Amino acid sequence: MYGKTICSVVFIIFLVASYLIYMGTVDPLPYFSLLQSPPAISSLCSLSDRPLRVYMYDLPRKFNVAMLDPRSSDVEPLSAGNLPRWPETSGIKRQHSVEYWLMASLLYDGGGGSGREAVRVFDPDLADAFFVPFFSSLSFNTHGKNMTDPDTEFDRQLQVELMDYLWNSKYWQRSGGRDHVIPMTHPNAFRFLRQQVNASILIVVDFGRYPKNMANLTKDVVSPYVHVVESFTDDDPLDPFEARTTLLYFRGNTVRKDEGKIRLRLEKLLAGVPDVHFEKGSATTQNIKLSTEGMRSSKFCLHPAGDTPSSCRLFDAIVSHCVPVIISNKIELPFEDELDYSEFSIFFSVDEALEPGYIVDNLRQVPKERWLEMWDRLKNVSRHFEFQYPPREEDAVNMLWRQVKHRIPSVKLAVHRNRRLKVPDWW
């Protein structure tokens, strides 16, 4: 959309200028030198009609896939053929694996394909954006999960080495990192040097741990968590409303930080209520299996805040076609410029949720026809929340790259303005 608007403006200016030159009003020669500058406008015009061209830094494996497979060697280039698969037994770590799926999509060698939003280029001078393949979330989960154990130092050292690498890159220096894409979906990812990448395009799941001067919707992209329950692919009963016998479902930790403290209060309000299943549970393999069954047999799934406003539970509910009941006064949602969550979710403020009986009474009053509309919509949108390899058209990976693509025009504008205002060395 941005590219087409810019192209239209350029075309109008061209017509006016041509007329003035023809009438002898304007001498074009003094302006000819402007045409020798980099073709920023033309590149933005074409960006709307082609995949985003992404250059991926060739980092040593210790920054990414060696955390999955220590045997992965730097001897041969990383490719689709030798990319370690994400382990099926990774449990809750999977929810923070966005960084892996983005990297895998750039390694995919299946061709451009219709609907593919980003392709890898090996010449950085041709790139629209630069991807930094550092698995910062997995690094925290692997090396620093306890925050104080000795392995935490390894997580910090990786961040230090990465920043040294980037600062020595002329492409980072050229833009100040603005056109660099860095995933950090765990709230503690990149925690030691986070301020040093605040100009970059960050892939986050919400802004709960970030100050406004570091992360915001103008430059950053909100991602879904990777769901940990299995997708409901054969959800086609004769009467979906009656087949789901539980009104409201929740299973998860009740001791959380910040806004997540509401979970303990909700537990007291909802305990013992008929048709409501509210149960404490950690993210074990068995509990994930029970959550899969519970969500598939429930009409509504409760989504209070976790340690940050968002949590994996929302996306588990979406792929289970269980209408999310979102409780928050402030939450950033993925792809909200393309998806209207009110079509398949119900929202309550924190004050409303803590009013005795308010949530359950309102849910009981939702007409069957309205619930069926939301259920049907969930079945249609759930593909946008799937992370997979190879990537598929309109899946979560392609949706994220499209979001990055939307940010590029404003990023380029900031870079060009910065160059214009910078005093040259020869001055």
C-alpha positions in Angstrom: 0.0 0.0 0.0 2.8 2.4 0.9 4.7 1.6 -2.3 1.7 2.3 -4.5 0.9 5.6 -2.8 4.5 6.8 -3.3 4.5 5.7 -6.9 1.3 7.7 -7.5 2.8 10.8 -6.0 6.0 10.4 -8.0 3.9 10.0 -11.2 2.0 13.2 -10.5 5.2 15.2 -9.8 6.7 13.8 -13.0 3.7 15.1 -15.1 3.8 18.5 -13.5 7.6 18.8 -14.0 7.3 17.7 -17.6 4.7 20.3 -18.3 6.8 23.1 -16.6 9.9 22.0 -18.6 7.9 22.0 -21.8 6.6 25.5 -21.1 10.1 26.7 -20.4 9.2 27.6 -16.8 11.8 25.2 -15.2 15.4 24.6 -16.2 16.0 20.9 -15.4 19.8 21.1 -15.5 20.4 22.3 -11.9 18.3 19.3 -10.7 19.9 16.7 -12.9 22.4 15.8 -10.1 19.5 14.6 -8.0 19.0 11.8 -10.4 22.4 10.5 -9.6 21.5 9.7 -6.0 20.5 6.1 -5.0 17.1 5.2 -6.4 15.3 5.1 -3.1 11.8 6.0 -4.5 12.0 3.5 -7.3 13.0 0.7 -4.9 10.1 1.5 -2.6 7.7 1.4 -5.5 8.8 -2.0 -6.6 8.9 -3.4 -3.0 5.1 -3.7 -2.9 5.1 -6.0 -5.9 7.9 -8.4 -5.0 9.2 -10.4 -2.0 11.3 -8.7 0.5 15.0 -9.2 -0.3 16.8 -10.3 2.9 20.5 -10.7 3.5 21.2 -13.2 6.4 24.5 -12.8 8.2 26.6 -16.0 8.2 27.1 -16.3 11.9 29.0 -19.1 13.6 26.7 -22.0 14.6 27.1 -21.3 18.3 24.8 -18.3 17.8 21.9 -20.5 16.5 21.6 -24.1 15.5 24.5 -25.5 17.7 22.1 -24.9 20.6 19.8 -27.5 19.0 22.5 -29.8 17.8 26.1 -29.4 19.3 27.4 -31.6 16.5 26.5 -28.9 13.9 29.7 -27.8 12.3 30.8 -24.5 10.8 32.8 -26.4 8.1 30.1 -26.4 5.5 27.6 -23.6 4.9 24.3 -23.9 6.7 21.6 -24.9 4.2 18.2 -26.4 4.0 19.9 -29.8 3.7 21.8 -29.7 6.9 19.5 -27.5 9.0 18.8 -29.4 12.3 15.1 -30.0 12.8 13.4 -28.4 15.7 13.1 -31.2 18.3 9.7 -32.7 19.0 10.6 -33.0 22.7 11.5 -29.4 23.3 8.3 -28.8 25.3 7.7 -25.2 26.4 10.9 -24.0 24.6 9.0 -24.4 21.4 6.8 -21.3 22.1 9.9 -19.1 21.7 11.2 -20.7 18.5 10.1 -17.9 16.1 13.8 -17.2 15.5 14.3 -20.7 14.2 11.4 -20.6 11.7 12.4 -17.2 10.3 15.9 -18.5 9.7 14.6 -21.7 8.2 12.4 -19.8 5.7 15.5 -17.9 4.4 17.3 -21.2 3.9 14.4 -22.7 2.0 15.5 -23.3 -1.5 12.1 -24.1 -3.0 12.0 -21.0 -5.3 10.2 -17.7 -5.1 6.7 -19.1 -5.3 3.5 -17.1 -5.2 2.7 -15.8 -1.8 6.3 -15.9 -0.5 6.9 -12.7 1.3 10.7 -12.9 1.8 13.6 -14.4 -0.2 17.3 -14.6 0.7 19.9 -12.6 -1.3 23.6 -13.3 -1.0 24.7 -9.8 -2.1 24.1 -7.4 0.8 23.9 -4.4 -1.6 20.7 -5.9 -3.0 19.0 -6.3 0.3 16.0 -4.5 1.6 16.6 -5.8 5.1 19.3 -7.7 7.1 18.4 -10.7 9.3 20.5 -11.4 12.4 20.2 -15.2 13.0 21.0 -15.1 16.7 18.7 -17.5 18.7 18.5 -15.1 21.7 15.4 -16.7 23.2 16.9 -20.2 22.9 20.2 -18.9 24.3 18.4 -17.7 27.4 16.4 -20.9 27.8 19.6 -23.0 27.3 22.3 -21.0 29.0 20.6 -18.5 31.4 17.2 -19.7 32.4 17.9 -19.5 36.1 19.2 -15.9 35.7 22.1 -16.5 38.2 23.6 -19.8 37.3 27.2 -19.9 35.8 25.9 -20.7 32.3 24.2 -17.2 32.2 27.7 -15.8 31.5 27.7 -17.8 28.2 24.5 -16.1 27.2 26.0 -12.7 28.0 29.2 -13.4 26.1 27.3 -14.4 23.0 25.5 -11.0 23.1 28.9 -9.2 23.5 30.5 -11.1 20.6 27.4 -10.5 18.4 27.5 -6.8 18.9 31.2 -6.6 18.2 30.4 -8.5 14.9 27.6 -6.1 14.0 29.5 -2.9 14.8 32.2 -4.0 12.4 29.7 -4.5 9.6 29.5 -1.6 7.2 25.8 -2.4 6.7 25.0 -2.0 10.4 27.1 1.2 10.4 25.3 2.5 7.3 21.9 2.4 8.9 22.7 2.3 12.6 21.0 -1.1 12.6 17.7 0.3 11.5 17.2 -2.1 8.6 18.3 -5.1 10.7 15.7 -7.7 11.9 16.4 -9.3 15.3 14.0 -11.8 16.9 13.7 -11.7 20.7 10.4 -13.3 21.7 11.3 -14.4 25.2 10.9 -11.5 27.6 14.4 -12.1 28.9 16.0 -12.6 25.5 19.1 -10.3 24.7 18.6 -8.9 28.2 22.2 -7.8 28.8 22.7 -5.6 25.7 19.1 -5.0 24.6 19.5 -1.2 24.6 22.2 -1.5 21.9 19.7 -2.9 19.4 16.8 -0.5 20.1 17.0 1.0 16.6 16.5 -2.3 14.8 13.3 -4.0 13.8 12.6 -6.3 16.7 10.4 -9.3 16.5 8.6 -9.5 19.9 5.4 -11.1 21.2 4.4 -7.9 23.1 6.0 -4.8 24.6 5.5 -5.9 28.3 9.3 -5.8 29.1 10.4 -3.0 26.8 10.4 0.8 27.3 8.7 2.9 24.6 12.0 4.3 23.4 13.2 0.8 22.6 10.2 -1.0 21.2 7.0 0.3 19.5 4.6 -0.5 16.7 6.2 2.1 14.4 9.3 0.0 13.8 8.8 -3.4 15.4 6.7 -6.5 14.6 4.5 -8.3 17.1 4.7 -12.1 16.6 2.5 -14.9 17.8 4.1 -17.4 20.2 4.6 -20.7 18.5 1.7 -22.9 19.7 2.6 -25.9 21.8 -0.6 -27.9 21.5 -1.4 -29.8 18.3 -3.5 -28.1 15.7 -7.1 -29.3 15.4 -7.2 -30.3 11.7 -10.4 -32.5 11.7 -12.7 -30.2 13.6 -16.0 -31.0 11.8 -18.7 -32.3 14.1 -22.4 -32.2 13.2 -23.0 -29.7 16.0 -19.8 -28.0 17.1 -21.6 -26.0 19.8 -23.1 -29.0 21.6 -19.9 -31.1 21.0 -18.0 -28.7 23.2 -19.4 -29.4 26.7 -17.2 -27.1 28.8 -18.1 -23.5 28.8 -14.8 -22.0 29.8 -11.3 -23.6 30.0 -8.0 -22.7 31.7 -5.0 -24.8 32.6 -1.7 -23.2 33.5 0.5 -21.6 36.1 -1.3 -19.3 38.5 1.8 -17.7 40.0 2.9 -15.0 37.5 4.4 -11.5 37.6 2.9 -8.1 36.9 -0.5 -8.3 35.2 -0.3 -12.1 35.5 -1.1 -11.8 39.2 -4.7 -11.7 38.1 -4.6 -15.5 37.6 -4.7 -16.2 41.4 -7.7 -13.9 41.8 -9.5 -15.5 38.9 -8.9 -19.0 40.3 -10.8 -18.0 43.5 -13.6 -16.5 41.4 -14.0 -19.4 39.1 -13.4 -22.4 41.3 -16.4 -24.7 41.5 -18.4 -22.8 38.9 -20.5 -25.3 36.8 -19.2 -25.8 33.2 -15.9 -24.0 34.0 -12.6 -25.9 34.2 -9.9 -23.8 35.9 -6.8 -25.9 36.9 -3.3 -25.2 37.9 -0.7 -26.9 35.8 2.9 -26.5 34.5 3.9 -27.0 30.9 4.8 -30.7 31.1 4.3 -33.1 28.2 1.3 -34.6 30.0 -0.2 -31.3 30.7 0.2 -30.1 27.1 -1.7 -33.2 26.1 -4.4 -32.5 28.6 -4.7 -28.9 27.4 -5.1 -30.1 23.9 -8.0 -32.3 24.8 -9.5 -29.6 27.1 -9.4 -26.8 24.6 -10.9 -29.0 21.9 -13.9 -29.8 24.1 -14.5 -26.2 25.3 -16.5 -23.3 23.8 -14.3 -20.6 25.3 -10.6 -20.5 26.5 -9.5 -18.1 29.1 -6.5 -15.9 28.3 -5.3 -13.8 31.2 -1.9 -12.2 31.1 1.2 -14.2 31.9 4.5 -12.7 33.0 3.8 -10.2 30.1 0.4 -9.3 28.6 0.6 -12.1 26.1 1.1 -15.8 26.5 1.2 -19.0 24.4 -2.2 -20.0 25.6 -3.9 -17.5 23.2 -2.4 -19.2 20.2 -3.0 -22.7 21.5 -6.7 -21.7 21.8 -6.8 -20.3 18.2 -5.4 -23.5 16.6 -7.8 -25.5 18.9 -10.7 -23.4 17.5 -11.7 -22.5 21.1 -12.9 -18.9 21.2 -10.3 -16.9 23.2 -11.5 -14.8 26.1 -8.8 -12.2 26.4 -8.4 -10.3 29.7 -6.2 -7.3 29.5 -6.2 -3.5 29.6 -3.2 -3.4 27.2 -2.2 -6.1 24.8 -0.5 -6.0 21.4 -1.8 -8.7 19.1 0.0 -10.1 16.0 -1.1 -9.0 12.5 -3.8 -6.7 13.9 -3.6 -4.5 10.9 -4.9 -7.5 8.9 -7.0 -9.4 11.4 -9.9 -8.2 13.4 -9.7 -10.2 16.6 -13.2 -9.1 17.6 -14.5 -11.5 14.9 -13.2 -14.5 16.8 -12.4 -13.4 20.3 -14.1 -11.8 23.3 -12.4 -9.1 25.4 -12.8 -8.1 29.0 -11.0 -5.5 31.0 -9.2 -6.5 34.2 -11.9 -4.7 36.3 -14.7 -6.5 34.5 -13.0 -9.9 34.9 -12.6 -9.4 38.6 -16.3 -8.6 39.1 -17.8 -11.8 40.6 -19.9 -13.7 38.0 -19.3 -11.1 35.2 -17.3 -13.3 32.8 -19.4 -16.4 33.1 -22.7 -14.6 33.0 -21.7 -12.8 29.8 -20.4 -16.0 28.1 -23.6 -17.8 28.9 -25.5 -15.1 27.0 -23.5 -15.5 23.8 -26.0 -16.8 21.2 -25.2 -20.1 19.6 -25.3 -18.5 16.2 -22.7 -15.9 17.3 -20.4 -18.6 18.7 -20.6 -20.6 15.5 -19.6 -17.5 13.5 -16.5 -17.1 15.8 -15.7 -20.8 15.6 -15.9 -20.8 11.9 -13.7 -17.7 11.7 -11.1 -19.4 13.9 -10.9 -22.3 11.5 -10.2 -19.8 8.7 -7.6 -17.7 10.5 -5.7 -20.5 12.3 -3.4 -21.0 9.3 -1.9 -17.5 10.0 -0.6 -18.9 13.3 1.2 -21.9 12.0 5.0 -22.0 12.0 6.3 -24.7 9.7 9.0 -25.8 7.2 8.8 -25.4 4.3 6.9 -22.2 4.8 3.4 -22.0 3.2 1.5 -19.1 1.8 -0.2 -16.9 4.5 1.3 -18.9 7.4 2.9 -17.2 10.4 6.3 -17.0 8.9 5.1 -15.3 5.7 2.8 -13.0 7.7 5.8 -11.9 9.8 7.9 -11.2 6.8 5.0 -9.1 5.4 4.9 -7.1 8.6 8.7 -6.5 8.2 8.1 -5.4 4.7 5.5 -2.9 5.8 8.1 -1.3 8.1 10.8 -0.9 5.4 9.6 2.4 3.8 9.7 4.3 7.2 13.1 2.6 8.0 14.5 3.8 4.6 13.2 7.3 5.2 14.9 7.4 8.6 18.2 6.2 7.1 18.1 8.7 4.3 17.3 11.6 6.6 20.1 10.5 8.9 22.6 10.6 5.9 21.3 14.0 4.9 21.8 15.4 8.3 25.2 13.8 8.9 28.2 16.1 8.3 30.5 14.4 5.7 34.1 13.7 6.4 35.3 16.1 3.7 33.4 19.1 5.1 
